[in-house]
Amino acid sequence: MHKQQNILIIGAGLCGSLLALRLGQRGYNVTVMEMRPDLRKVDISAGRSINLAFSDRGIKAIKLVGLEELVKPLCIPMNGRMLHDLEGNTMLAPYSGREHEYINSISRGQLNALLLDEAEKHENVKIHFNQKCKSVDFENTTALFKDYITSAEFVEDADAIFATDGAGSAMRQSYYLGKKFLFSFSQNYLTHGYKELSILPAENGGYKTYKNALHIWGREAFMLIALPNLDGSFTVTLFLSFDEGEYNFNNLTTKERVLEFFSKNFKDALELMPNLVDDFFENPTSPLGTVKCSPWHYKGNTLLMGDAAHAIVPFYGQGMNASFEDVTEFDKVLDQGHPDWETIFEVYEKSRKKDTDAIADLAIDNFHEMKGHVNHANFREKRSLEMAFEKTFPNDYSSKYSLVTFNENIGYREAMLRGRAQDKAILNMLADGDISSVNDMTNETLKNTLEKVKTATEAILEDDQIAGLKK
Amino acid sequence: MHKQQNILIIGAGLCGSLLALRLGQRGYNVTVMEMRPDLRKVDISAGRSINLAFSDRGIKAIKLVGLEELVKPLCIPMNGRMLHDLEGNTMLAPYSGREHEYINSISRGQLNALLLDEAEKHENVKIHFNQKCKSVDFENTTALFKDYITSAEFVEDADAIFATDGAGSAMRQSYYLGKKFLFSFSQNYLTHGYKELSILPAENGGYKTYKNALHIWGREAFMLIALPNLDGSFTVTLFLSFDEGEYNFNNLTTKERVLEFFSKNFKDALELMPNLVDDFFENPTSPLGTVKCSPWHYKGNTLLMGDAAHAIVPFYGQGMNASFEDVTEFDKVLDQGHPDWETIFEVYEKSRKKDTDAIADLAIDNFHEMKGHVNHANFREKRSLEMAFEKTFPNDYSSKYSLVTFNENIGYREAMLRGRAQDKAILNMLADGDISSVNDMTNETLKNTLEKVKTATEAILEDDQIAGLKK
């Protein structure tokens, strides 16, 4: 019944262009309106190269639209975290004990361009650029746009409007300001902001440091990370408080102070970044926010998806993956054959929201883990044990990180509950001296330890359930 | 240094009038602007009588301003929850095993009038009514008002502005819309709304049901409560989903359906409410929302207090108490002699926000407890055990409810963490059969059980701390 329906998608970023492609494949008439210029036509060679972590949940969506083989060449596998200490010593901490489990670094721009190309191959998909959505009339299923080229304002109508216009969504703001229904909404900022920097390619075009890892310089109060790009460069991100501590974004105002801060804290990184000071003062400082809201939809008229519905902080590398998973999950609901958009939107939100809430919380947990916990003795011991479990008994254990990142067929919420319980079980057994060091373990001891961890995990989950009096 | 400073308070509700009184007592020049007419001059005898739960944290603030003796005659002690089952059987579940621990029902209007009278006794305090705040310019410390009588708009300036203008605060909206700083903000609505009803006084002017209790008709999916008024009436509140379940606010649209719903679910209450149908269709249905935000202050210019900073749902009876406690805590910070408003506001928010966040979460927990858990066997057994602990060893145990309600010298957050751990300990011991029924216990067994609960509680708190890797 929905074929030939006119769908309006606001925003042609990663989520919007994937959604346009999928709905195009399903036969809908799709119009996409994007605020920015067409990124395929703008010269970005001089600009910054932004990359993202791309993993199994995102890959599942890419498989859904049949683009796996085209996306693969854009990916750089990262097998683990390369931890850099104050002295410049490094240690590779793998993401999983199973070799086939790794994440990828991918260029946001290249991936977006591919999705736009593929979407436009469908005659029933039209993408318009430089069209800024100013507000959405969700009662009449129309949206007001401003054409950035002509400055003209105009109204578009549709049978259903999907807003994939990101963390600052105009449609979400219309929900909030409209006060036509009870709209639960939150925006929460961390004390820290971020700034993108770069490690340029080596003279020979190669990589100046180890290519296949996500590099982390965790310093408790702040942190630096680096992800590789195909051209030999790394995109580096500094996460730092706006106004707390000896060094912060507000007081790093001179070349001398920036260099002092980096040479004290990231000596080995500084050596790779002769361009640091220019990057630092040219690039903006941006906030880190989490957005949650509900309902995502208004009747059968409008639906928020991707960052517009659930913006998260980047510390689990799941932002794009979660948005892509939205499309997979929405597609699954379309397959169920519900009679109208209102039912489809309701069913989708009911099954999906608990999972996007969970990844939002997990991403904040990981902020603290990446800054500091990776350096704690018991945390490291826990990770060693989990690597040994995954390597030796690959079918019997997945760490929280694996559950979230490599198990695309369980939801984020289930991954969070089980993963947190496992962490709690292991950390408490380590604190109580109930587990010896993994280095001294025979396979039999390791097996026994795994059983103890599983038993303790189940007990924690059960105790929590009883305390919550859930039925 | 702050004497003779000009303070502008927006809102003369409970928090604003108490704050005006306290700042007046401290010698500041205080101007209060209130949107509504002066409630002391409006005839409210025909209107609804709204009452509130008033307990130790609120009493502490009233003592601070020296009004304890004037407030006492307005209070009706409620010693416990009177639970009404489907058949109309009742059971009194005390709030504490210690006799001197009880909560009070108090008229919002009478208490507010008293605070306004006392504030106005200070020459340096001026209160203006019918003055609606439209927005606040927090950078210039001015506020825009509309006079509801003359329709004139005008700007007021001050050395510092305090917004105590409730859950829909105009100043908080100015923070949000101004986008001049990173403003973390959430509004979260429950699926349920509420409607106020009433049990009128008996013919002889007495009470139609037991006076000294908070009556609860908990029915899992919805609930009715009643609190006594001085005139022999009870204010009754129905909490019900807007659109879920067989009966909800959206489908209770006829006299017949309302009567059917009440006779099926609240038979004994219906017998006391011949006026039910009129009340039901005359009174509005209102939403139940939680508001959190941060920062509360902008530099040393402006500060949000009370519901404007932290609106909570009513299920812990702590809304007014939390707002009054704001004034106590703010007064404590004033005593510390900080050099400027910015420092005062920062110190206040830093110490206070964790506690108002906690009571917001506790209030939502209690929504579920009051609707349903009070009827669960293990929940009732837990409460019996806690009553026995508090009665027999009054210095050795306080339940979560007691910690929150009767222990005004510990913060809400500490009460929440300890209270939740105790609940978890007891519920799990009951589920595991580690505790026999309290009725069969000798004093020695009771003492041993208390020690077991304390040990288990400490273990839970420690396990959580280790899992959080807190230092």
Interface residues (C-beta under 8 A of the other chain):
Chain A: L182 F183 S184 F185 S186 Q187 N188 Y189 F242 P287 G289 K292 H368 H373 H376 N378 F379 R420 D423 K424 L427 N428 A431 D463 D464 I466 A467 L469
Chain B: L182 F183 S184 F185 S186 Q187 N188 Y189 F242 P287 G289 K292 H368 H373 H376 N378 F379 R420 D423 K424 L427 N428 A431 D463 D464 I466 A467 L469
